[in-house]
């Protein structure tokens, strides 16, 4: 109930004396006292009933009101039965502290006021509980009917609460996508993955320019398989239960400041999301088996007709849920292959990550597991898949990889027929080795790089690469460290400028004579001649290896 309810028809006949603007305060209980300092007995939200026996001089009013205001009291009701009308000094003190002051006439017992407030508070709590039960019933029925979007629409309309379900890449699974920018989604996903990696207890909180948000995990493993599930099915579910592949529930606001009942509502919503994720994963089990079968066929160089039949079955399965145009194209077109490997990650993690990342655009991708890695066979899009786009898609996962975790991925060129997939697999593996030679948590290389010198570098053993780099650059790097020079950056700029003194000097914002001095120092340290093409190539390759 609110303070103003004490002045409504049917309430005890109380008179308002001060702070009319504060009547919307919520009353949670009553405390009756005549102590001079009752603050230590207040918990917040109480209406304080007093007979004013603590008042001996006018200054006592200021001290008493200040104490109950600091203790969280929402209103003061002063009885006139013992000491007569409420004194003006108490009225003024309540005005100064914006404390609603009510006078209790001498013919109204304190017990009557207490009983009225108790009935109102109990009725409010019962109504809240009934509403909560009804809301949960609606949530469950929505989850069984219209899916997650129906659940989140219900919450938005019923509670004016914005919620989203996000994939670990930041893609919107459900919720009002137009109310959460791509930049905000990226920050929220990174904050959630970092908190999960640090094993912080949810809900995680994130503050963005648009406001504060609460983040709750919705792991597929949170919804356990039924008691009759087979051991293999349970293993598949557990493999997908990695924070790098799990959905997350985003709720606008800080739910730690909510009432217990509203917090329970958010937690139950996270369970519903997890159940939906588990249901979706169960539906993908057959596709996982098809993916493993395709990879096995490619590894043993099977008859292309056999591979085509499996791919057709996969496409037909996905097309059941798509448009008539998509159905008619099942099994047609070209395919490409992605080869991925995880470092410092548990088995099954990369498969789950790619299945989730590529599944947001449909279930046509076949993702086969290879222990710590994965191989993906998917229909080739109309335009080539740039490596940068894949890297950008997976970039948010960096926050959850940890200091040792890494994902490298290679992309093949499209294969126009099943017979070309074996070659595409080898191409994707070579591209992945190129990606592995780079620095970064998530690295991707495409087929366009296979005709580059980078392919040769990727094939060189690590110890040879280190020795070659060391012979050319160690002395230059040591000189930079000792003299606070800038020789390595100068060398990079000189090679990028194709040996042009004027263009390189302009790029570095130095005089040409300064540039000539630096290049001369590099040549003295290394015994090389940067006017020779052979030496320039060696330096270029050494910098690439670095």
C-alpha positions in Angstrom: 0.0 0.0 0.0 1.0 3.7 -0.3 0.8 6.4 2.3 -2.1 8.1 0.4 -4.2 5.0 1.0 -4.4 6.0 4.7 -6.4 9.1 3.6 -8.7 7.2 1.3 -12.4 6.4 2.0 -12.7 3.5 4.4 -9.4 4.2 6.0 -9.1 5.5 9.7 -9.8 9.2 9.9 -6.3 10.6 9.8 -5.4 14.2 8.9 -2.4 15.1 6.7 -0.2 17.9 8.2 3.0 17.9 6.0 4.7 16.6 2.9 1.7 16.1 0.6 4.1 15.6 -2.3 5.5 12.3 -0.8 2.2 10.4 -0.5 3.2 7.8 -3.2 5.7 6.2 -0.9 5.3 2.5 -0.4 4.4 1.3 3.1 5.7 -2.2 4.1 4.8 -2.3 7.8 4.2 -0.4 11.0 6.4 0.5 14.0 4.9 1.9 17.2 7.4 3.8 19.4 8.0 6.6 21.9 11.8 6.1 22.1 13.8 9.2 21.5 16.1 7.3 19.1 14.2 4.5 17.4 16.5 4.4 14.3 18.2 1.1 15.1 14.9 -0.7 15.0 13.9 0.5 11.6 14.5 -1.6 8.5 13.0 0.8 5.9 9.4 1.2 4.5 7.7 1.6 7.9 5.0 4.0 9.0 6.1 5.2 12.5 3.2 5.5 15.0 4.1 7.6 18.1 2.3 9.2 21.1 5.0 12.0 21.2 6.0 11.1 24.8 9.7 11.6 23.6 9.1 15.3 23.2 10.0 17.6 26.1 11.3 20.6 24.2 10.7 21.8 20.6 14.2 20.8 19.5 13.3 17.2 20.2 11.1 17.2 17.1 14.0 17.9 14.7 16.1 15.2 16.3 13.3 12.6 16.2 12.3 13.2 12.5 15.9 13.3 11.4 16.5 9.9 13.0 13.5 8.1 11.5 14.2 9.6 8.1 17.7 8.3 8.2 16.3 4.8 9.2 14.1 4.6 6.1 10.7 5.4 7.6 8.2 6.5 4.9 5.7 8.4 7.1 5.0 9.5 10.7 1.6 9.3 12.4 1.4 11.2 15.7 -1.4 10.4 18.2 -3.2 13.3 19.9 -4.7 11.2 22.8 -1.8 11.7 25.3 -0.3 15.1 24.7 -2.9 16.9 22.6 -2.7 18.4 19.1 0.4 17.9 17.1 2.8 20.8 17.8 3.9 23.1 15.0 7.7 22.4 15.6 7.0 18.7 14.6 5.1 19.8 11.5 8.0 22.1 10.5 10.6 19.3 11.1 8.6 16.9 8.9 8.4 19.5 6.1 12.1 20.0 6.2 12.8 16.3 5.9 9.9 15.7 3.4 8.4 13.2 5.8 4.6 12.8 5.5 3.0 13.7 8.9 -0.4 12.3 9.8 -2.4 13.3 12.9 -4.3 10.4 14.7 -7.3 11.8 16.5 -7.8 10.9 20.1 -10.7 8.6 19.3 -8.7 6.5 16.9 -6.7 3.7 18.5 -3.2 2.9 17.3 -4.4 -0.7 17.0 -7.0 0.4 14.4 -4.3 2.0 12.2 -2.0 -1.0 12.6 -4.7 -3.5 11.7 -5.7 -1.4 8.6 -2.2 -1.3 7.3 -1.6 -5.0 8.0 -4.7 -5.9 6.0 -3.7 -3.7 3.0 -0.1 -5.0 2.9 -1.3 -8.6 3.1 -3.8 -8.0 0.3 -1.1 -6.4 -1.9 1.2 -9.3 -1.3 -1.5 -11.8 -2.2 -2.3 -9.9 -5.4 1.4 -9.8 -6.3 1.7 -13.5 -5.8 -1.4 -14.3 -7.9 -0.1 -12.0 -10.6 3.2 -13.8 -10.5 1.6 -17.2 -10.8 -0.5 -16.0 -13.7 2.5 -14.5 -15.4 4.5 -17.7 -15.1 1.5 -19.7 -16.5 1.4 -17.3 -19.5 5.2 -17.6 -20.0 5.0 -21.4 -20.1 2.1 -21.4 -22.6 3.9 -18.8 -24.8 7.1 -20.9 -24.7 5.1 -23.9 -25.9 3.4 -22.0 -28.7 5.1 -19.0 -30.3 8.7 -19.7 -29.1 11.0 -17.2 -27.5 9.8 -14.2 -29.3 6.3 -14.8 -27.9 7.7 -15.0 -24.4 9.7 -11.8 -24.7 6.8 -10.0 -26.3 4.6 -11.0 -23.4 7.2 -9.7 -20.9 7.5 -6.4 -22.8 3.8 -5.9 -22.9 3.1 -7.1 -19.4 6.0 -5.6 -17.5 7.3 -3.0 -20.0 10.6 -4.9 -19.8 13.0 -5.2 -22.7 14.7 -8.7 -22.9 16.9 -10.3 -25.6 18.4 -13.7 -26.3 21.8 -13.3 -27.9 24.1 -15.9 -29.5 27.8 -15.7 -28.4 28.6 -13.9 -31.7 26.1 -11.1 -30.7 23.4 -12.2 -33.1 19.8 -11.7 -31.9 18.1 -15.1 -31.4 14.9 -13.4 -30.0 13.8 -10.0 -28.8 13.4 -6.5 -30.2 16.6 -6.2 -32.3 16.0 -2.6 -33.2 16.3 -1.6 -29.5 19.9 -2.9 -29.2 22.6 -1.7 -31.5 25.3 -4.0 -33.0 27.9 -2.1 -30.9 26.0 -2.6 -27.7 25.4 -6.3 -28.5 29.1 -6.8 -29.1 30.0 -5.1 -25.7 27.4 -7.2 -23.9 28.5 -10.5 -25.3 32.2 -9.7 -24.5 31.3 -8.7 -21.0 29.3 -11.9 -20.5 32.0 -14.2 -21.9 34.7 -12.6 -19.9 32.6 -13.0 -16.7 31.9 -16.7 -17.6 35.6 -17.3 -18.2 36.5 -15.8 -14.8 33.7 -18.0 -13.2 31.9 -15.0 -11.7 28.5 -15.8 -10.3 25.6 -14.6 -12.5 23.8 -12.4 -13.0 26.6 -10.4 -14.7 26.1 -6.7 -15.0 27.1 -4.4 -17.8 26.8 -0.6 -18.0 26.7 0.9 -21.5 25.9 4.4 -22.7 22.3 3.3 -23.3 21.9 2.1 -19.6 22.6 -0.9 -17.4 21.9 -4.5 -18.3 21.8 -7.8 -16.5 23.3 -10.9 -18.3 22.3 -14.5 -17.4 23.6 -17.6 -19.0 21.2 -19.9 -20.8 23.3 -22.9 -21.3 22.0 -25.9 -23.2 23.4 -28.1 -20.5 21.2 -26.4 -17.9 18.3 -28.3 -19.3 19.3 -31.9 -18.7 18.3 -34.6 -21.0 15.4 -36.8 -20.1 16.0 -39.9 -18.0 15.5 -42.1 -21.1 18.1 -40.3 -23.2 20.9 -42.5 -24.5 24.5 -42.1 -23.4 25.5 -40.7 -26.9 22.8 -38.1 -26.8 23.9 -37.0 -23.3 27.5 -36.7 -24.6 26.3 -34.5 -27.5 24.5 -32.2 -25.1 27.5 -31.9 -22.8 29.8 -31.1 -25.7 27.6 -28.1 -26.7 27.5 -26.9 -23.1 30.4 -24.5 -23.5 30.1 -20.8 -22.6 31.6 -20.0 -26.0 28.5 -21.5 -27.7 25.8 -20.9 -25.1 23.0 -18.4 -25.5 22.7 -15.5 -23.0 19.6 -13.7 -21.7 20.0 -9.9 -21.6 17.5 -8.0 -19.4 17.4 -4.2 -19.4 18.2 -2.9 -15.9 20.0 -4.2 -12.9 18.0 -7.2 -11.6 20.0 -7.3 -8.4 18.0 -4.2 -7.4 14.7 -5.9 -8.1 12.4 -7.6 -5.6 12.9 -11.3 -5.0 9.8 -12.2 -7.0 10.9 -10.3 -10.0 14.4 -11.8 -9.8 12.8 -15.2 -9.8 10.9 -14.3 -12.9 14.2 -13.4 -14.7 15.8 -16.7 -13.5 12.8 -18.7 -14.7 13.0 -16.9 -18.1 16.6 -17.9 -18.4 15.5 -21.5 -17.7 12.9 -21.3 -20.5 15.6 -20.0 -22.9 17.9 -22.8 -21.9 15.1 -25.3 -22.5 14.4 -23.9 -25.9 18.1 -24.1 -26.7 18.2 -27.7 -25.6 15.1 -28.5 -27.8 16.9 -26.9 -30.8 20.0 -28.9 -30.1 18.1 -32.1 -29.9 16.7 -31.3 -33.4 20.2 -31.0 -34.7 21.4 -34.4 -33.7 20.6 -36.0 -37.0 22.4 -33.2 -38.9 25.5 -33.9 -36.7 25.4 -37.5 -37.7 25.1 -36.5 -41.4 28.0 -34.1 -41.0 30.2 -36.8 -39.5 29.2 -39.2 -42.3 30.2 -36.6 -45.0 33.6 -36.0 -43.4 34.2 -39.8 -43.2 33.3 -40.1 -46.9 35.7 -37.3 -47.9 38.5 -38.8 -45.8 38.3 -42.1 -47.6 37.8 -40.5 -51.0 34.4 -42.1 -51.5 32.5 -42.2 -54.7 31.2 -38.6 -55.5 27.7 -40.0 -56.1 27.6 -41.3 -52.5 28.7 -37.9 -51.2 26.0 -36.2 -53.3 23.3 -38.4 -51.8 24.3 -37.4 -48.3 24.5 -33.8 -49.2 21.1 -34.0 -50.8 19.6 -35.6 -47.7 21.0 -32.8 -45.6 19.7 -30.0 -47.9 16.3 -31.6 -48.1 16.1 -31.8 -44.3 16.9 -28.1 -43.9 14.5 -27.1 -46.7 11.5 -28.6 -44.9 11.4 -25.4 -42.8 12.1 -23.0 -45.6 10.4 -21.4 -48.6 9.2 -23.4 -51.6 12.0 -21.8 -53.6 14.6 -23.2 -51.1 13.0 -26.6 -51.2 13.3 -26.8 -55.0 17.0 -26.0 -54.7 17.8 -28.7 -52.1 21.1 -30.3 -53.0 21.8 -28.0 -55.9 24.6 -25.4 -56.3 28.2 -25.4 -55.1 29.7 -26.1 -51.7 32.7 -24.8 -49.7 34.5 -26.2 -46.7 35.8 -24.6 -43.5 38.6 -26.3 -41.5 39.0 -25.1 -37.9 41.1 -26.0 -35.0 41.0 -25.0 -31.3 44.1 -24.5 -29.1 43.8 -24.6 -25.3 40.0 -25.5 -25.6 38.2 -28.7 -24.5 37.2 -31.3 -27.1 33.9 -30.4 -28.9 34.2 -26.6 -28.2 35.1 -25.6 -31.8 32.3 -27.7 -33.3 29.7 -26.2 -30.9 31.0 -22.7 -31.6 30.8 -23.0 -35.4 27.5 -24.8 -35.2 26.1 -21.9 -33.3 27.8 -19.1 -35.3 26.8 -20.5 -38.7 23.4 -21.8 -37.6 22.0 -18.3 -37.1 21.5 -18.0 -40.8 19.8 -21.4 -41.2 20.5 -25.0 -40.6 22.2 -25.8 -44.0 25.7 -26.0 -42.6 27.1 -29.5 -41.7 29.5 -29.2 -38.8 31.6 -32.4 -38.1 33.7 -32.7 -35.1 37.4 -33.6 -35.2 38.3 -33.7 -31.5 39.6 -30.2 -30.8 38.6 -29.0 -34.2 35.8 -29.1 -36.8 35.2 -29.3 -40.5 32.2 -27.5 -42.0 30.5 -28.2 -45.3 28.0 -25.5 -46.3 26.4 -24.2 -49.5 28.5 -21.6 -51.2 26.8 -18.1 -51.1 26.3 -16.1 -54.3 29.4 -14.0 -53.5 32.7 -15.3 -52.1 33.0 -15.5 -48.3 35.7 -13.0 -47.2 37.9 -14.2 -44.4 37.5 -10.8 -42.7 33.7 -11.3 -42.5 34.2 -14.7 -40.7 36.8 -13.2 -38.4 34.4 -10.3 -37.6 31.6 -12.8 -36.9 33.8 -14.8 -34.4 35.6 -11.8 -32.9 33.4 -11.4 -29.8 34.5 -14.9 -28.8 37.9 -13.6 -28.0 36.7 -12.4 -24.6 35.9 -16.0 -23.6 39.0 -17.7 -24.9 41.4 -17.0 -22.0 45.2 -16.5 -22.3 45.8 -19.8 -23.9 42.7 -20.3 -26.0 42.8 -19.8 -29.8 40.6 -20.6 -32.8 42.1 -20.7 -36.3 40.0 -21.3 -39.4 40.7 -21.8 -43.1 38.2 -21.3 -46.0 38.2 -23.2 -49.3 37.1 -21.9 -52.7 33.6 -23.2 -53.8 33.4 -26.7 -55.3 30.9 -26.9 -58.0 30.3 -30.6 -57.6 30.7 -33.3 -54.9 33.8 -34.7 -56.6 35.6 -31.4 -55.9 35.0 -31.5 -52.2 38.0 -33.6 -51.4 40.3 -31.0 -53.0 38.3 -28.3 -51.2 39.0 -30.0 -47.9 42.7 -30.0 -48.5 42.5 -26.4 -49.6 40.8 -25.4 -46.4 43.4 -27.2 -44.3 46.2 -25.4 -46.0 44.4 -22.1 -45.5 44.0 -23.0 -41.8 47.7 -23.5 -41.4 48.2 -20.0 -42.9 45.8 -18.7 -40.2 47.7 -20.6 -37.5 50.9 -18.8 -38.5 49.4 -15.4 -37.5 49.2 -13.6 -34.2 45.7 -13.4 -32.6 43.1 -15.3 -30.7 40.8 -15.7 -33.7 42.5 -16.0 -37.1 41.0 -16.7 -40.5 42.6 -17.3 -43.9 40.8 -17.6 -47.2 41.5 -19.3 -50.6 42.8 -16.1 -52.1 45.9 -16.5 -49.9 46.9 -19.9 -51.2 48.6 -18.4 -54.2 50.6 -16.1 -51.9 54.1 -16.5 -50.3 52.1 -17.0 -47.1 51.4 -20.6 -48.1 55.1 -21.3 -48.4 55.7 -19.7 -44.9 53.0 -21.8 -43.4 54.6 -25.0 -44.6 58.1 -24.1 -43.2 58.9 -25.8 -39.8 58.7 -23.6 -36.8 62.4 -24.0 -35.9 63.4 -22.9 -39.4 61.1 -19.9 -39.3 62.5 -18.8 -35.9 66.1 -19.1 -37.1 65.4 -17.2 -40.3 63.7 -14.4 -38.5 66.3 -14.2 -35.8 69.2 -13.9 -38.2 67.7 -10.9 -40.0 65.9 -9.0 -37.2 67.4 -9.8 -33.8 70.2 -7.2 -34.1 67.8 -4.6 -35.4 65.3 -5.2 -32.6 68.1 -5.1 -30.0 69.4 -1.8 -31.3 65.8 -0.3 -31.1 65.5 -1.4 -27.5 68.9 -0.1 -26.4 68.8 3.2 -28.3 65.0 3.9 -28.3 65.3 4.0 -32.1 62.7 3.2 -34.7 64.5 1.0 -37.1 62.0 -1.9 -37.4 59.1 0.5 -38.2 61.3 2.3 -40.6 62.2 -0.9 -42.4 58.5 -1.9 -42.7 57.6 1.5 -44.1 60.6 1.4 -46.6 59.4 -1.9 -47.9 55.8 -0.8 -48.2 57.0 2.2 -50.2 58.8 -0.1 -52.6 62.1 1.5 -51.7 61.0 5.1 -52.6 63.0 7.5 -50.3 60.6 10.4 -50.7 57.3 8.4 -50.2 58.8 6.6 -47.2 60.1 9.8 -45.6 56.7 11.5 -46.1 54.9 8.5 -44.5 57.2 8.5 -41.5 57.2 12.4 -41.3 61.0 12.6 -41.3 63.6 14.2 -43.5 65.1 12.1 -46.3 68.5 12.4 -44.8 67.2 10.9 -41.5 65.6 8.0 -43.4 69.0 7.4 -45.3 70.8 7.3 -41.9 68.3 4.8 -40.5 68.5 2.5 -43.5 72.3 2.7 -43.5 72.3 1.6 -39.8 70.0 -1.4 -40.6 72.4 -2.4 -43.4 75.4 -2.1 -41.0 73.7 -4.2 -38.4 72.6 -7.0 -40.7 75.3 -7.0 -43.5 72.5 -6.7 -46.1 72.0 -4.2 -48.9 68.4 -2.9 -49.2 69.0 -1.7 -52.8 69.1 -5.4 -53.7 65.8 -7.1 -54.5 66.9 -10.4 -52.9 67.7 -8.7 -49.6 64.4 -6.8 -49.6 62.5 -10.0 -50.1 64.3 -11.6 -47.2 63.5 -8.7 -44.9 59.9 -8.7 -46.0 59.5 -12.4 -45.3 61.3 -12.0 -41.9 58.8 -9.2 -40.9 55.9 -11.4 -42.0 57.2 -14.2 -39.8 57.4 -11.7 -36.9 
